[in-house]
Amino acid sequence: MTAARPVPHLRTELPGPLAREVLARDLAVTSRSLPRAYPLVPQRGRGCVIEDVDGNLFLDFNAGIAVNSTGHAHPRVVEAVQRQSAELLHYSASDFYLPIYSRMCEALAETAPIDGPVRVFLTNSGAEAVEGALKLARYATGRPYVISFFGAFHGRSYGAVTLTASKAKYHKGFGPLLPGVLHAPYGTDETFEHIENVLFRYQVPADEVAAVFVEPVQGEGGYVVPPPGWLARLRELCDRHGILLVADEVQSGAGRTGRMWAVEHTGVRPDVLISAKGLASGLPLGAFMARAELMERWGAGAHGSTYGGSPVPCAAGLATLETIREEGLLANATRIGDHLLAGLGTLRARHPGLVTDVRGVGLMIGIEFDTAEHAEAVQRKAFERGLLVLECGESSIRMSPPLVVAEQEADTALRLFAEAVGEVADAG
Ligand SMILES: Cc1ncc(COP(=O)(O)O)c(C=O)c1O
């Protein structure tokens, strides 16, 4: 990457001439369903910096949407991927015994905030892990129904998209969805009122509910942090009715909130935990882990995956876990996250009508605006200044930088974000 230039550093208009060529080719051939946010055309990355095809340098506070946990091209991850690629690219771990597959499962199980022994299934993506957890929950309990939350995002495949209820457009045109999925309000007292006095009273008996799927911090739904004690009450409700608590940590996990798993902030122990983004610093690796006894109920052939836990993603996953541990990235996420939250709090105080809320844990930070249009305008103005952030929820912007982000980079991001907000405020 171009050395010794300040970051960000923009040397063309955006999109630049080479980016425009890519956009033209892309728009002619790719599926129209892809929800592109703005015309960023990345070519290479290092740490928290992305260089686009025109040589513009951006400060990346998206981390590939909470994926590049150790930053772009972390030397340990690159070295592990290169070494493993030369050794063995693929063999299906579903049908045979890959040493690196069980090593990755052991390493994950050691981190699991789950009571007792843990078993692990590796996948290619978050949605695939959600599907697996859903199948496991039904199989292990023999119960048909599952509950998830308004504002939830669990992925795009049929089961996962049925659990999702963050935006109606994710369901539009795809019905009928998976039967047996019910939704409740997220993060309020109403949650319990609705589940006990509406769902269990009018719709399904509690003893036919297999699982509650919950994001400990909602991601795509707007980076929403539930109030203290809420998850513990949910755990208690599940225990009372023999329902499994499944924590979807695809976005909140792998160190993003300053703990390995966001549930660790609450002391709640889920029965199943799902991970993906961030687990292998950019390579496709997901997992669902469960109390061992649950995965001992289903037998050979009940679930598998040709590529899930393939050797190269596992190598990247092991290097990622090692890097998070040995480079103190959880502490860094907490420290820089607090610094960002403080700076954004000041910004909110300066523009109370425009910036209506700032919230988050560690490096999972949401900034709420008064309208969706204003959130989108700020996202665009930030891009034009070389800062990459992304909308979420109805009118929020998320900041999810790599866990390696430095204080100086956080200060630059705060300055650019404040300029973008200021410009939108001035425009009225
Ligand atoms: C909480 C959560 N679960 C599941 C998913 C789906 O993951 P993937 O896009 O890897 O299928 C996402 C993706 O944003 C997510 O945020």
The ligand as an SDF file (V2000), in Angstrom:
LIG
                    3D

 16 16  0  0  0  0  0  0  0  0999 V2000
  -26.7570  -10.8990   14.0400 C   0  0  0  0  0  0  0  0  0  0  0  0
  -26.5710  -11.4630   12.6520 C   0  0  0  0  0  0  0  0  0  0  0  0
  -26.9100  -12.7390   12.4160 N   0  0  0  0  0  0  0  0  0  0  0  0
  -26.7560  -13.2980   11.2070 C   0  0  0  0  0  0  0  0  0  0  0  0
  -26.2490  -12.5770   10.1440 C   0  0  0  0  0  0  0  0  0  0  0  0
  -26.0790  -13.2230    8.8050 C   0  0  0  0  0  0  0  0  0  0  0  0
  -24.7190  -13.4200    8.5380 O   0  0  0  0  0  0  0  0  0  0  0  0
  -24.2150  -13.6970    7.0450 P   0  0  0  0  0  0  0  0  0  0  0  0
  -24.4030  -12.4320    6.2700 O   0  0  0  0  0  0  0  0  0  0  0  0
  -22.7740  -14.0920    7.2190 O   0  0  0  0  0  0  0  0  0  0  0  0
  -25.0310  -14.8040    6.5020 O   0  0  0  0  0  0  0  0  0  0  0  0
  -25.8840  -11.2400   10.3370 C   0  0  0  0  0  0  0  0  0  0  0  0
  -25.3590  -10.4330    9.2220 C   0  0  0  0  0  0  0  0  0  0  0  0
  -25.3090   -9.2350    9.2450 O   0  0  0  0  0  0  0  0  0  0  0  0
  -26.0460  -10.6680   11.6230 C   0  0  0  0  0  0  0  0  0  0  0  0
  -25.7140   -9.3870   11.8630 O   0  0  0  0  0  0  0  0  0  0  0  0
  1  2  1  0
  2  3  1  0
  2 15  2  0
  3  4  2  0
  4  5  1  0
  5  6  1  0
  5 12  2  0
  6  7  1  0
  7  8  1  0
  8  9  2  0
  8 10  1  0
  8 11  1  0
 12 13  1  0
 12 15  1  0
 13 14  2  0
 15 16  1  0
M  END
$$$$
